[in-house]
Amino acid sequence: MSNRRTFAVLGVSETNSIFLVKQIAKTNPVLLFDHDTIILNSVYSQILLEHPNANAEMMICPTNASWEADTIILSNIAATNGNLIEKIRSVATGKIVLFLENKKNTKTSGNAAEKLQHLFPFSKVVQSFESGDSSNDSFFLNGNDKEAVRTILALFTSIGLKANIL
């Protein structure tokens, strides 16, 4: 039995989402969604070019992508899109919802995590944001569900990223 999880990445047009989805696609199935189909096609092509054996699929509907996934990853833009949030809220029940914050600011992290948990009351919300160092592969993780945070920590370290729990 495989312990590979399927990840829906919603909002692949942001730099941190592209970087992360490429890393995840090396070893796990990914479902990609973005409202910008040109960027979606470009990211999909890049993944297959860099990792020919990747299990990646472009999705035209965020609800279907979220329904089929074990973990939902939201870019900063996707997490602030109220229409998208409403579309996926019911299918995110019981799943880890990882929010990729662009800011390197830990002062507001608690408030953002609380707001996200309120948007997804029956999900395990984990917030990820870049650490203050100069590298792009180091992150802090925050969330109310310790097991979900540890799951994301294990994912990040398994794909070559550095992460610490706040």
C-alpha positions in Angstrom: 0.0 0.0 0.0 1.3 3.4 -0.9 1.5 6.2 1.6 1.7 8.9 -1.2 -0.8 11.6 -0.8 -2.5 13.5 -3.6 -2.1 17.3 -3.4 -4.5 19.9 -5.0 -2.6 23.1 -5.6 -4.9 25.9 -6.2 -3.4 29.1 -7.6 -0.3 27.8 -9.3 0.5 31.2 -10.8 2.4 32.4 -7.8 6.1 31.9 -7.5 6.1 30.0 -4.2 3.3 27.8 -5.5 5.2 26.9 -8.7 8.3 26.1 -6.7 6.4 23.9 -4.2 4.3 22.0 -6.7 7.4 21.1 -8.7 9.1 19.7 -5.6 5.9 17.8 -4.5 5.4 16.4 -8.0 8.8 14.6 -7.8 7.2 12.0 -5.5 3.5 12.6 -5.1 0.4 13.1 -7.4 -0.6 16.7 -7.9 -3.8 18.3 -9.2 -3.2 21.8 -10.6 -5.7 24.6 -10.8 -5.5 28.2 -11.7 -7.9 30.7 -13.3 -5.2 31.7 -15.7 -5.1 28.7 -18.2 -1.9 30.0 -19.9 0.0 29.9 -16.7 -1.6 26.6 -15.7 -0.5 25.0 -19.0 3.0 26.4 -18.6 3.4 25.1 -15.1 2.0 21.7 -16.1 4.5 21.5 -19.0 7.4 22.6 -16.8 6.6 19.8 -14.3 6.5 17.1 -17.0 9.6 18.5 -18.6 11.6 18.5 -15.4 10.0 15.2 -14.0 8.8 13.1 -16.9 7.4 10.4 -14.6 5.4 12.9 -12.5 1.7 12.2 -11.8 0.4 15.7 -12.6 -3.0 16.6 -13.9 -4.5 20.0 -14.8 -8.0 20.6 -13.4 -10.6 23.0 -14.7 -12.6 23.1 -11.5 -11.2 23.9 -8.0 -14.0 21.8 -6.4 -13.1 18.7 -8.3 -9.4 19.2 -7.6 -10.1 19.6 -3.9 -12.5 16.7 -3.8 -10.0 14.3 -5.2 -7.0 15.4 -3.1 -5.9 14.4 0.4 -4.3 17.8 1.0 -5.3 21.2 -0.4 -2.7 23.8 -0.9 -3.8 27.4 -1.4 -1.6 30.2 -2.8 -2.0 33.6 -1.2 -4.3 34.7 -4.0 -6.5 31.6 -3.9 -6.9 31.9 -0.1 -8.2 35.5 -0.5 -10.7 34.6 -3.2 -14.0 34.3 -1.4 -15.7 32.6 -4.4 -13.1 29.9 -4.6 -13.2 29.4 -0.8 -17.0 28.9 -1.0 -16.6 26.4 -3.8 -14.1 24.1 -1.9 -15.2 24.6 1.7 -17.6 21.6 1.8 -15.1 19.2 0.1 -12.2 20.3 2.4 -13.9 18.8 5.4 -11.4 16.6 7.4 -8.5 17.5 5.1 -5.4 19.4 5.6 -5.6 22.9 4.0 -2.2 24.4 3.6 -2.1 28.2 3.1 1.1 29.5 1.5 1.6 33.0 2.7 3.9 35.2 0.7 5.1 37.5 3.5 8.1 36.9 5.6 6.3 38.3 8.6 5.7 36.2 11.7 3.9 39.0 13.6 0.6 38.5 11.9 0.8 34.8 11.5 -1.6 34.0 14.4 -4.4 36.2 13.0 -4.1 34.8 9.5 -4.2 31.2 10.8 -7.3 32.0 12.9 -9.1 33.6 10.0 -8.3 30.6 7.8 -9.5 28.2 10.4 -12.7 30.2 10.6 -13.1 29.8 6.8 -12.5 26.1 7.0 -13.9 25.1 10.4 -13.9 21.4 9.7 -10.5 21.2 8.1 -7.0 21.1 9.5 -5.5 24.4 8.6 -1.8 24.8 8.4 -0.1 28.1 7.5 3.3 28.2 5.8 5.4 31.3 5.3 9.0 31.9 4.3 11.5 32.3 7.0 13.5 35.6 7.3 16.7 34.2 5.8 17.8 34.8 2.2 17.1 31.3 0.9 13.8 30.4 -0.8 13.6 26.9 0.7 13.1 27.7 4.4 9.7 28.0 6.0 7.8 28.3 9.2 4.7 26.3 9.9 1.8 27.2 12.1 -1.6 25.6 12.8 -4.0 24.4 15.6 -3.8 20.7 14.6 -0.4 19.4 15.7 -0.7 16.2 13.7 -1.5 18.2 10.5 1.5 20.5 11.1 3.8 17.5 11.6 2.4 16.0 8.4 3.3 19.1 6.4 6.7 19.3 8.2 7.4 15.7 7.1 6.3 16.6 3.5 8.5 19.7 3.3 11.6 17.9 4.7 11.0 14.9 2.4 11.1 17.2 -0.7 14.3 19.0 0.4 12.9 22.0 2.1 13.8 23.4 5.6 10.9 24.0 7.9 10.3 24.8 11.5 7.1 24.7 13.6 6.2 27.9 15.4 
